[in-house]
Amino acid sequence: MPLFTQTAKDPNSKARTGIIHTDHGDVETPIFMPVGTKATVKSLDPKEIAEIGSQIILANTYHLHLRPGEDLIDSFGGTHKFMNWDKPLLTDSGGFQVFSLGLQKEATTENHEKLVQIDDDGVTFRSHIDGSEHRFTPESAIEIQHKLGADIIMAFDECTPDDADEAYTKQAMKRTHDWAARCVTAHKKETNRHGYKQFLFGIIQGANHKELRIESAKAITAMDFDGIAIGGESIGYNMEATKDILDWIEPYLPEDKPIYTMGVGFSPFDLFDVVERGVDMFDCVAPTRMARNGALYVHPETFKELGDGEYTNKRRCWVDITNARYRDDHAPLDPRTPGSPLHQYSRAYLHHLFREKELLGHRLASKHNLWFLLTLMEDMRAAIKDGTFMTLKAQRGQPAA
């Protein structure tokens, strides 16, 4: 059976539904993947994650390599058994974190040496935790991910910044293509390490340069990957650029493989924009990170009624429950979401939890934000099958008029 089966297509957009088949179960697409960076979705246990509708989660190769180490996880039989998660799992290659964390810390070392050194063979970097030196190559990134045991693993790439100039972007893109080919070769040398199949995705780069994105799309889709991802700092971080990039490369993307935009999911509105363009998978740390700071997703009409728009972010669809206005508010967070895990609690109680820094606030907020997005995905899948996706987008995919 192939990894991906398309099941329906919206007549008025590129949106589609499908099924990703893995040995740990099927995943209905389009799907948002909660991020469990260190083999944990912060504050939630695996049973809770499954109960709110999570079909697949993501873990981070860079962080798990540093602590506790892939060899320890391998000794448990892989990340599924290590964290007690029996559903599908995806790991990224660590490329984004190698470059972003290293560059952020570059000027903080005592001798101001670079924490990231790139060559054609791979990347040497220092841990953001203790400064210890490590090296990733395409081959070692694949080996680490084989040991971690995710159902879906990613090729090692050079993640390009949002504002990268064309010369640097072209050099990084060609290196990414060379590394991608090496990843395919390394992946084929070892299969079924933990008794189940692992699938490899390639990553399209090219920053915000149209011709380079198209060139990268052609190169990556020509290789023997099971799925195709679109990477780079722009994706999810700059949604206008994200939409442009998807429009540029859409003609070159295969219909018989899952398409994954890495890092999309800051706002519920963002999900509509990528699903409309045929994307099947996406992930983002923002929903749970925002939740831990009291930012809770609500229906666009509820947001409009609350008038909690003192910020000018047009992508905003959440309220700040730490705001003093909610101190004595008896209403539930959002009357339009009665299925939410925190619907039985008042805004006043939620405000109290955050004001007192109670851990229950983090847990309830995280469950709600993930439930909100996963339930929205269910609605999107139903609408695509009914041919009403664009109607749903008009209702839920943009700020209320």
C-alpha positions as CSV (number, residue, x, y, z in Angstrom):
1,M,0.0,0.0,0.0
2,P,1.4,3.5,-0.9
3,L,1.9,6.0,1.9
4,F,-0.8,8.4,0.7
5,T,-4.2,7.9,-0.8
6,Q,-6.2,11.0,-2.0
7,T,-9.9,10.6,-1.1
8,A,-11.6,13.8,-2.2
9,K,-10.9,17.2,-3.8
10,D,-12.7,20.5,-3.4
11,P,-14.2,21.7,-6.7
12,N,-13.4,25.4,-6.0
13,S,-9.8,25.2,-4.7
14,K,-6.8,22.9,-4.5
15,A,-7.9,21.6,-1.1
16,R,-8.1,17.9,-0.8
17,T,-8.6,15.1,1.7
18,G,-6.5,11.9,2.0
19,I,-5.2,9.2,4.2
20,I,-1.6,8.7,5.2
21,H,-1.0,5.0,5.9
22,T,1.6,4.0,8.5
23,D,2.2,0.9,10.6
24,H,1.1,2.9,13.7
25,G,-2.2,3.8,12.1
26,D,-3.8,5.9,9.4
27,V,-3.9,9.7,9.4
28,E,-6.7,11.6,7.8
29,T,-5.6,14.7,6.0
30,P,-5.5,17.7,6.0
31,I,-4.1,17.5,9.5
32,F,-2.4,19.7,12.1
33,M,0.4,18.0,14.0
34,P,0.9,19.0,17.6
35,V,4.6,19.5,18.4
36,G,6.2,17.4,21.1
37,T,9.7,18.8,20.7
38,K,11.4,16.7,23.4
39,A,9.1,13.6,23.1
40,T,6.4,15.5,25.1
41,V,3.7,17.9,24.2
42,K,4.3,20.3,27.1
43,S,2.0,19.7,30.1
44,L,-0.1,17.0,28.4
45,D,0.1,13.2,28.6
46,P,-0.2,11.0,25.5
47,K,-3.7,9.8,26.4
48,E,-5.0,13.4,26.6
49,I,-3.4,14.2,23.3
50,A,-5.2,11.3,21.7
51,E,-8.5,12.2,23.4
52,I,-8.6,15.7,21.8
53,G,-8.2,14.2,18.3
54,S,-4.5,14.1,17.6
55,Q,-3.7,11.5,15.0
56,I,0.0,12.2,14.6
57,I,2.5,14.3,16.6
58,L,6.0,15.7,15.9
59,A,9.2,15.4,17.8
60,N,12.5,17.2,17.3
61,T,15.7,15.4,16.2
62,Y,18.1,18.2,17.4
63,H,16.7,18.3,20.9
64,L,16.4,14.5,21.4
65,H,19.9,14.1,20.1
66,L,21.2,16.4,22.8
67,R,19.1,15.0,25.5
68,P,18.5,12.1,26.3
69,G,20.3,10.9,23.1
70,E,19.1,8.7,20.3
71,D,21.0,5.7,21.6
72,L,19.0,5.7,24.8
73,I,15.7,6.1,23.0
74,D,16.8,3.3,20.5
75,S,17.3,1.0,23.5
76,F,13.6,1.4,24.4
77,G,12.6,0.5,20.8
78,G,12.1,4.0,19.6
79,T,10.3,7.2,20.6
80,H,6.9,5.6,20.5
81,K,7.7,3.3,23.3
82,F,9.9,5.8,25.1
83,M,7.0,8.3,25.5
84,N,4.1,5.8,25.4
85,W,2.6,7.1,22.2
86,D,1.1,4.4,19.9
87,K,0.0,6.5,17.0
88,P,2.0,7.9,14.1
89,L,5.0,10.1,14.8
90,L,7.1,12.4,12.7
91,T,10.6,13.7,13.4
92,D,12.3,16.7,11.6
93,S,15.9,16.4,10.7
94,G,17.2,19.0,13.2
95,G,18.3,21.3,10.4
96,F,16.1,24.3,11.4
97,Q,17.3,24.1,15.0
98,V,20.9,23.6,14.1
99,F,20.9,26.9,12.2
100,S,18.4,29.0,14.1
101,L,19.5,28.2,17.7
102,G,23.2,28.3,16.8
103,L,22.9,31.7,15.0
104,Q,20.8,33.1,17.9
105,K,23.6,32.2,20.3
106,E,26.5,33.1,18.1
107,A,27.5,36.3,20.0
108,T,27.1,34.9,23.5
109,T,30.0,32.5,23.7
110,E,33.0,33.8,25.6
111,N,35.2,34.1,22.6
112,H,32.4,35.0,20.2
113,E,33.1,32.0,17.9
114,K,30.4,30.9,15.6
115,L,28.3,28.1,16.9
116,V,27.5,26.9,13.4
117,Q,30.0,26.0,10.7
118,I,28.6,24.8,7.4
119,D,30.6,22.9,4.8
120,D,29.5,20.7,1.9
121,D,29.7,17.5,3.9
122,G,27.5,18.8,6.9
123,V,27.3,21.1,9.8
124,T,29.4,21.4,12.9
125,F,27.5,23.1,15.8
126,R,27.7,23.7,19.5
127,S,24.8,22.8,21.8
128,H,22.7,25.7,22.9
129,I,22.6,23.9,26.3
130,D,26.2,23.4,27.3
131,G,28.3,24.5,24.3
132,S,29.4,20.9,23.5
133,E,30.4,20.3,19.9
134,H,28.3,18.1,17.6
135,R,28.1,17.4,13.9
136,F,25.3,16.5,11.6
137,T,25.7,15.1,8.1
138,P,22.9,13.9,5.9
139,E,23.9,10.3,6.8
140,S,24.1,10.9,10.6
141,A,20.8,12.8,10.6
142,I,19.1,9.8,8.9
143,E,20.9,7.4,11.3
144,I,19.7,9.4,14.3
145,Q,16.1,9.4,13.0
146,H,16.2,5.7,12.3
147,K,17.2,5.2,16.0
148,L,14.4,7.6,17.1
149,G,12.0,5.5,15.1
150,A,9.5,7.9,13.8
151,D,7.1,6.8,11.1
152,I,8.0,9.8,9.0
153,I,11.5,11.3,8.9
154,M,12.9,14.3,7.2
155,A,15.9,14.8,4.9
156,F,18.6,17.1,6.3
157,D,18.6,20.5,4.7
158,E,20.0,24.0,5.1
159,C,17.2,26.2,6.3
160,T,17.3,29.6,4.6
161,P,16.3,32.8,6.4
162,D,13.3,34.8,5.3
163,D,15.4,37.6,3.9
164,A,18.3,35.6,2.4
165,D,19.8,37.1,-0.7
166,E,19.7,35.2,-4.0
167,A,23.4,34.3,-4.0
168,Y,23.4,32.7,-0.6
169,T,20.0,31.1,-1.2
170,K,21.2,29.4,-4.4
171,Q,24.3,28.1,-2.6
172,A,22.2,26.8,0.3
173,M,19.6,25.3,-2.1
174,K,22.2,23.3,-4.1
175,R,23.7,22.0,-0.9
176,T,20.2,21.0,0.3
177,H,19.7,19.1,-3.0
178,D,23.1,17.3,-2.6
179,W,22.2,16.4,1.0
180,A,18.8,15.2,-0.1
181,A,20.3,12.7,-2.5
182,R,22.6,11.5,0.2
183,C,19.7,11.1,2.6
184,V,17.8,8.9,0.2
185,T,20.9,6.7,-0.2
186,A,21.4,6.5,3.5
187,H,17.8,5.8,4.2
188,K,17.6,2.9,1.8
189,K,20.6,1.1,3.5
190,E,18.6,0.5,6.6
191,T,14.8,-0.2,6.9
192,N,12.5,-1.6,9.6
193,R,15.0,-1.0,12.4
194,H,12.2,-1.3,15.0
195,G,10.0,-3.6,13.0
196,Y,8.0,-1.1,11.1
197,K,8.4,1.0,8.0
198,Q,9.8,4.5,8.1
199,F,9.0,7.0,5.3
200,L,11.4,9.8,4.1
201,F,10.3,13.3,3.1
202,G,12.4,15.7,1.1
203,I,12.4,19.5,1.7
204,I,12.0,22.2,-0.9
205,Q,14.1,25.4,-0.2
206,G,14.7,28.6,-2.1
207,A,13.7,31.3,0.4
208,N,11.5,34.0,-1.3
209,H,13.0,33.7,-4.8
210,K,10.5,32.4,-7.3
211,E,12.9,30.8,-9.7
212,L,14.9,29.1,-7.0
213,R,11.7,27.7,-5.4
214,I,10.6,26.3,-8.7
215,E,14.1,24.9,-9.3
216,S,14.1,23.3,-5.9
217,A,10.6,21.9,-6.3
218,K,11.7,20.2,-9.6
219,A,14.8,18.8,-8.0
220,I,13.3,17.4,-4.8
221,T,10.2,15.9,-6.5
222,A,12.4,14.1,-8.9
223,M,14.1,12.2,-6.1
224,D,12.7,9.0,-4.5
225,F,11.0,10.6,-1.5
226,D,7.7,9.3,0.0
227,G,6.5,12.9,0.7
228,I,7.4,16.5,-0.1
229,A,7.9,19.3,2.5
230,I,8.2,23.0,1.9
231,G,10.8,24.5,4.3
232,G,12.6,27.7,5.1
233,E,12.0,30.4,7.6
234,S,9.4,32.1,5.4
235,I,7.0,29.2,5.8
236,G,4.5,29.9,8.5
237,Y,6.6,32.9,9.7
238,N,5.6,35.1,6.7
239,M,2.2,34.0,5.5
240,E,2.0,36.3,2.5
241,A,5.3,34.8,1.3
242,T,4.1,31.3,2.2
243,K,1.1,31.8,0.0
244,D,3.2,33.1,-2.9
245,I,5.7,30.2,-2.5
246,L,2.9,27.6,-2.6
247,D,1.4,29.2,-5.7
248,W,4.8,29.2,-7.5
249,I,5.5,25.6,-6.9
250,E,2.0,24.0,-6.9
251,P,2.3,22.9,-10.6
252,Y,5.4,20.9,-9.7
253,L,4.0,19.1,-6.7
254,P,3.0,15.4,-7.0
255,E,-0.7,14.5,-6.4
256,D,0.2,11.0,-5.2
257,K,2.4,12.1,-2.2
258,P,1.6,14.1,1.0
259,I,2.5,17.8,1.0
260,Y,3.8,19.3,4.2
261,T,4.4,22.9,5.1
262,M,6.7,23.1,8.0
263,G,5.9,25.5,10.8
264,V,2.4,26.6,9.8
265,G,-0.2,27.0,12.5
266,F,0.3,30.3,14.4
267,S,-3.3,31.4,13.6
268,P,-6.3,29.2,12.6
269,F,-6.6,31.5,9.6
270,D,-3.2,30.3,8.4
271,L,-4.4,26.7,8.1
272,F,-7.1,27.7,5.7
273,D,-4.6,29.5,3.4
274,V,-2.4,26.4,3.1
275,V,-5.2,23.8,2.8
276,E,-6.8,25.9,0.1
277,R,-3.5,25.4,-1.8
278,G,-3.4,21.7,-1.5
279,V,-1.3,21.2,1.6
280,D,-2.0,18.0,3.6
281,M,0.2,18.4,6.8
282,F,1.4,21.2,9.0
283,D,2.8,21.8,12.5
284,C,3.6,24.7,14.7
285,V,4.8,25.2,18.3
286,A,2.7,28.4,18.6
287,P,-0.6,27.0,19.7
288,T,0.8,25.4,22.9
289,R,3.3,28.1,23.5
290,M,0.6,30.8,23.3
291,A,-1.6,28.7,25.5
292,R,1.0,28.7,28.3
293,N,0.9,32.5,28.1
294,G,-2.9,32.8,28.3
295,A,-3.7,33.2,24.6
296,L,-6.7,31.1,23.8
297,Y,-8.3,30.5,20.4
298,V,-11.9,31.5,19.9
299,H,-14.4,31.6,17.0
300,P,-14.0,34.7,14.9
301,E,-17.5,35.9,15.8
302,T,-16.7,35.5,19.5
303,F,-13.5,37.4,19.1
304,K,-15.4,40.2,17.4
305,E,-18.0,40.3,20.2
306,L,-15.4,40.4,22.9
307,G,-13.7,43.3,21.3
308,D,-10.4,41.9,22.5
309,G,-8.6,43.4,19.5
310,E,-6.4,45.9,21.1
311,Y,-3.6,44.4,19.0
312,T,-3.5,45.1,15.3
313,N,-2.5,41.6,14.2
314,K,-5.0,40.8,11.4
315,R,-4.3,37.1,11.8
316,R,-5.5,37.2,15.4
317,C,-8.2,34.8,16.5
318,W,-7.5,34.5,20.3
319,V,-8.2,36.3,23.5
320,D,-5.7,37.1,26.3
321,I,-7.3,35.5,29.3
322,T,-4.8,37.2,31.6
323,N,-6.5,40.5,30.8
324,A,-8.1,42.1,33.9
325,R,-11.4,42.4,32.1
326,Y,-12.0,38.7,32.6
327,R,-11.4,38.7,36.4
328,D,-15.2,38.4,37.3
329,D,-16.6,37.1,34.0
330,H,-18.9,34.2,34.6
331,A,-19.2,33.2,30.9
332,P,-17.4,30.2,29.4
333,L,-14.4,31.1,27.2
334,D,-16.4,30.7,24.0
335,P,-20.1,29.8,23.9
336,R,-19.6,28.7,20.3
337,T,-17.2,25.9,21.3
338,P,-19.2,23.8,23.7
339,G,-17.0,20.7,23.0
340,S,-13.8,22.4,24.3
341,P,-12.0,20.7,27.2
342,L,-12.3,23.9,29.2
343,H,-15.9,24.8,28.3
344,Q,-17.2,24.0,31.9
345,Y,-14.8,26.6,33.4
346,S,-15.6,30.3,33.5
347,R,-13.4,33.0,32.1
348,A,-13.0,34.3,35.6
349,Y,-11.6,30.9,36.8
350,L,-9.2,30.6,33.8
351,H,-8.1,34.2,34.5
352,H,-7.5,33.2,38.1
353,L,-5.4,30.2,37.2
354,F,-3.0,32.3,35.1
355,R,-2.9,35.1,37.6
356,E,-1.8,32.6,40.3
357,K,0.5,30.8,37.8
358,E,-1.3,27.5,38.5
359,L,-0.1,24.6,36.3
360,L,-3.7,23.6,35.6
361,G,-4.0,26.8,33.6
362,H,-1.3,25.6,31.2
363,R,-2.8,22.2,30.9
364,L,-6.4,23.4,30.2
365,A,-5.2,26.1,27.8
366,S,-2.9,23.7,25.9
367,K,-5.7,21.2,25.5
368,H,-8.1,23.8,24.3
369,N,-5.9,25.3,21.7
370,L,-5.0,21.9,20.2
371,W,-8.6,20.8,20.4
372,F,-9.6,24.0,18.6
373,L,-7.3,23.4,15.7
374,L,-7.9,19.6,15.5
375,T,-11.7,20.2,15.5
376,L,-11.2,22.8,12.8
377,M,-9.4,20.2,10.8
378,E,-12.3,17.8,11.1
379,D,-14.6,20.6,9.9
380,M,-12.3,21.3,6.9
381,R,-12.2,17.7,5.9
382,A,-16.0,17.4,6.0
383,A,-16.3,20.6,4.0
384,I,-13.8,19.5,1.3
385,K,-15.8,16.2,0.9
386,D,-19.0,18.2,0.7
387,G,-17.6,20.7,-1.8
388,T,-18.1,23.6,0.7
389,F,-14.6,24.4,1.8
390,M,-14.5,27.9,0.5
391,T,-17.8,28.6,2.2
392,L,-16.3,27.4,5.5
393,K,-13.2,29.6,4.8
394,A,-15.5,32.6,4.4
395,Q,-17.1,31.8,7.8
396,R,-14.1,30.7,9.9
397,G,-11.0,31.4,7.9
398,Q,-10.8,35.2,8.2
399,P,-11.6,37.9,10.8
400,A,-15.3,38.5,11.3
401,A,-16.5,41.6,9.4
